[in-house]
Amino acid sequence: MSSPAGRVALVTGAANGIGAATAQRLAADGASVVLADLDTASAEQVAASIRGAGGSALVAPCDVTQREQVEAAVALAVDELGSLDVLVTCAGLIRDNLVHRMSEDDWDLVIDTHLKGTFLCAQAAQAQMVPRASGTMVFVSSGSARGNRGQANYSAAKAGIEALARTLAIELGRFGIRVNVVAPGFVVTAMTRAIAERTGRDYEDVIRDAAGRTALNRVGQPEEIAAAIAFFAGDDSSFATGQTLYVRGGP
């Protein structure tokens, strides 16, 4: 089985971009999905598209930096759908700036959303998975984890997510729980469009520049990242844990 058919998946940041594509992919593969996001209106639209295609989807309002909201989203999955088998953490934002211009607030917001948010989700999920001795988590990192100009906060958070995944894989493996990471390169999403808006550049120019830096000479689409996430969520990756897969159009 290459997909989590018959399982329950919680996807954070599921209202748009990679999170929405992941929720749709897992639902198409047979999972029941909880879409957790602050933007509940957009999440409801994604959920409606899943239900319209014959899938099962619920929406949980969720700020991943707030423990009680994360735990409520997990509780919704368990109470309404019967379990929590798959966690995918896609929630994120960017506040780019060079280090001498970066505010402490922008540092804290990015670190809290990506790194603390992933930790809170993993902690809540493992409380459900450990007693059942089963489960898989897929965290979303970024090519920026290797370092990227103007992204000290984002790069540090994403590198931390990869280290967190490796540590949790060691801690949770004896309970049958796998933890892996997918790290995309430049993907066409609302978040990458915001890069162009902040700099005043045409988005198509930004895409061309990003494509030119890849071996495949193109940028990624959310569905391509969702496919990699679905691999780690399913049984075809049953002997893989603590791994980071870079999906960035090149090495």
MIDO-372929 format. One record per residue (C-alpha): x, y, z. Coordinates in Angstrom, 1 decimal. Each point is the difference from the previous one (the first is absolute). Layout:
N
       X       Y       Z
       X       Y       Z
...
# end
This chain:
251
       X       Y       Z
     0.0     0.0     0.0
     1.6     3.3    -1.1
    -2.6     2.2     1.7
    -1.6     0.4     3.4
    -3.4    -1.5    -1.1
    -2.5    -0.3     2.8
     2.1     2.1     2.4
    -0.6     3.3     1.6
     2.4     2.9    -0.9
     0.3     3.4     1.6
     1.6     2.6    -2.3
     0.9     3.4     1.4
     0.1     3.0    -2.3
    -2.5    -1.8    -2.2
    -1.9     3.1    -1.3
     2.4     0.8    -2.8
     3.1    -1.1    -1.9
     1.9    -3.1     0.9
    -2.3    -0.7     3.0
    -3.2     0.1    -2.2
     1.6    -2.2    -2.7
     1.1    -2.4     2.7
    -3.5    -0.3     1.6
    -1.5    -0.5    -3.5
     2.7    -2.7    -0.9
    -0.4    -1.9     3.3
    -3.8     0.1    -0.3
     0.2    -1.2    -3.6
     2.2    -2.9     1.2
    -2.8    -1.0     2.5
     0.9     1.8     3.2
    -2.5     2.0     2.1
     1.5     3.4     0.4
    -0.2     2.8     2.6
     1.1     3.3    -1.5
     1.4     2.2     2.8
     0.5     3.7    -0.8
    -0.6     3.5     1.2
    -1.7     0.8    -3.3
    -3.1    -2.1     0.5
    -1.9     1.4    -2.9
     2.7    -1.1    -2.5
     0.4    -3.3     1.8
    -3.8    -0.6    -0.3
     0.3     0.5    -3.7
     2.7    -2.6    -0.2
    -2.0    -2.4     2.2
    -3.1     0.6    -2.2
     2.1    -1.0    -3.1
     1.1    -3.2     1.8
    -3.5    -0.9     1.0
    -1.3     0.8    -3.5
     2.5    -2.6    -1.3
    -1.4    -2.6     2.4
     2.6     0.5     2.8
    -0.3     0.7     3.7
     1.2     3.3     1.3
    -0.5     2.2     3.2
     1.4     3.4     0.8
     1.6     1.0     3.3
     0.8     3.7     0.7
     3.6    -0.1     1.1
     2.8     2.3     0.9
     2.9    -2.4     0.3
     1.9     2.2     2.4
    -2.8    -0.5     2.6
     0.0    -3.4     1.8
    -3.7     0.0     0.8
    -0.9     0.5    -3.7
     2.3    -2.7    -1.1
    -1.3    -2.5     2.6
    -3.6     0.9    -1.1
     0.8    -0.8    -3.6
     1.5    -3.4     1.0
    -3.1    -0.6     2.2
    -2.3     0.7    -2.9
     1.8    -2.6    -2.1
    -0.3    -2.6     2.8
    -3.5     0.8     1.1
    -1.6     0.4    -3.4
     2.1    -2.4    -2.2
     1.1    -2.5     2.6
     3.8     0.3     0.0
     3.0     2.0    -1.1
     2.3    -2.0    -2.3
     1.8     2.7    -2.0
     1.3     3.5     0.9
     1.2     2.4    -2.7
     1.3     3.4     1.1
    -0.3     2.5    -2.8
    -0.9     3.2     1.9
     2.4     2.8    -0.6
     0.8     3.6    -0.9
     2.9     2.1    -0.9
     1.4     3.4     1.3
     3.1     0.4    -2.1
     2.7     2.6     0.7
     3.8     0.3     0.3
     1.2    -0.8     3.5
     0.8     3.7     0.9
    -3.5     1.0    -1.0
    -2.0    -3.0     1.4
    -2.1     0.9     3.0
    -0.3    -2.2     3.1
    -3.7    -0.3    -0.6
     0.6    -1.3    -3.6
     2.5    -2.5     1.4
    -2.3    -1.2     2.7
    -3.1    -0.3    -2.3
     1.8    -2.2    -2.6
     1.8    -2.2     2.6
    -3.2    -0.4     2.0
    -2.2    -0.8    -3.0
     2.4    -2.5    -1.7
     2.1    -1.5     2.8
    -2.2     0.3     3.1
    -3.1    -0.7    -2.0
     1.5    -3.2    -1.3
     1.1    -1.0     3.5
    -3.5     0.6     1.4
    -1.7    -2.0    -2.7
     2.5    -2.9     0.3
    -0.4     0.0     3.8
    -3.8    -0.1    -0.3
     0.0    -2.6    -2.7
     2.4    -2.4     1.7
    -2.2     0.0     3.1
    -2.6    -1.7    -2.3
     2.4    -2.2    -2.0
     2.2    -1.4     2.8
    -2.8    -2.0     1.7
    -1.0    -1.5    -3.4
     3.7    -0.7    -0.9
    -0.6     1.4    -3.4
     0.1     3.2    -2.0
     2.0     2.2    -2.3
     1.0     3.6     0.0
     1.2     2.1    -3.0
     1.4     3.4     0.7
     0.5     2.6    -2.7
     3.4     1.7    -0.1
     1.6     1.9    -2.9
     3.0     0.3    -2.2
     0.7     3.1     2.1
     1.0    -2.3     2.9
     3.4     0.0    -1.6
     0.1     3.8     0.2
    -1.4     2.8    -2.1
     0.7     3.7    -0.1
    -2.6     2.0     1.8
    -1.6    -2.9     1.8
     2.0    -0.5     3.2
    -3.3    -0.6     1.9
    -1.5    -2.3    -2.6
     3.2    -2.0    -0.6
     0.6    -0.5     3.7
    -3.6    -1.2     0.5
     0.2    -2.4    -2.9
     3.4    -1.4     1.0
    -1.5    -0.5     3.5
    -2.9    -1.9    -1.4
     2.3    -2.4    -1.7
     2.0    -0.6     3.2
    -3.3    -0.4     1.9
    -1.1    -2.7    -2.4
     3.2    -1.9     0.4
    -0.3     0.1     3.8
    -3.6    -1.0     0.0
     0.7    -2.8    -2.3
     2.5    -1.4     2.5
    -2.4     0.6     3.0
    -3.2    -1.3    -1.6
     1.3    -2.8    -2.3
    -0.4    -2.6     2.8
    -3.7     0.8     0.0
    -0.4    -0.6    -3.7
    -0.2     3.7    -0.8
     2.0     1.3    -3.0
     1.0     3.7    -0.4
     1.3     1.4    -3.3
     0.4     3.3    -1.7
    -0.7     1.3    -3.5
     2.0     3.1    -0.9
    -1.3     1.9    -3.1
     1.9     2.4    -2.1
    -1.9     2.9    -1.7
    -3.6    -0.9    -0.4
    -2.8     2.1    -1.6
    -2.1     1.0     3.1
    -1.5     3.1     1.6
     3.0     0.1     2.3
     2.6     0.2    -2.8
    -2.2     2.5    -1.8
     0.3     2.2     3.1
     3.7     0.1    -0.6
    -0.6     1.8    -3.3
    -2.5     2.3     1.6
     2.3     1.1     2.7
     2.8     0.7    -2.3
    -2.1     1.6    -2.7
     1.1    -2.5    -2.6
    -2.2    -1.7    -2.6
    -0.8    -3.5     1.2
     0.7    -1.5    -3.4
     3.5     1.5     0.2
     0.5    -1.5     3.5
    -1.1    -3.4    -1.4
     2.4     0.2    -2.9
     2.9     0.9     2.2
    -0.8    -2.9     2.4
    -0.4    -2.4    -2.9
     3.3     0.9    -1.4
     1.7    -1.1     3.2
    -1.3    -3.5    -0.2
     1.4    -3.0    -1.9
    -3.5    -0.6    -1.5
    -0.3     3.7    -1.0
    -3.4     0.4     1.5
    -1.7     0.6     3.3
    -2.2    -2.4     1.9
    -3.8    -0.4     0.3
    -1.8    -0.7     3.3
    -1.2    -3.3    -1.3
     3.5    -1.2    -0.5
     0.9     0.6     3.6
    -3.2    -1.6     1.1
     1.0    -3.1    -1.9
     3.2    -0.3     2.0
    -1.9     0.6     3.2
    -2.4    -2.8    -0.9
     2.9    -2.4    -0.5
     1.2     0.6     3.5
    -3.6    -0.2     1.3
    -0.5    -3.5    -1.6
     1.3    -3.4     0.4
     2.5     0.1    -2.9
     2.3     1.9     2.4
    -0.5    -2.4     2.9
     3.7    -0.3     0.6
     0.8     3.7    -0.3
     0.2     2.2     3.1
     2.1     3.0     1.0
     0.5     0.9    -3.7
    -0.2     3.3    -1.8
    -0.9    -0.1    -3.7
     0.9     3.1    -1.9
    -2.5     0.6    -2.9
     1.6     3.0    -1.6
     0.5    -0.7    -3.7
     3.7    -0.8     0.5
     2.6    -1.0     2.6
# end
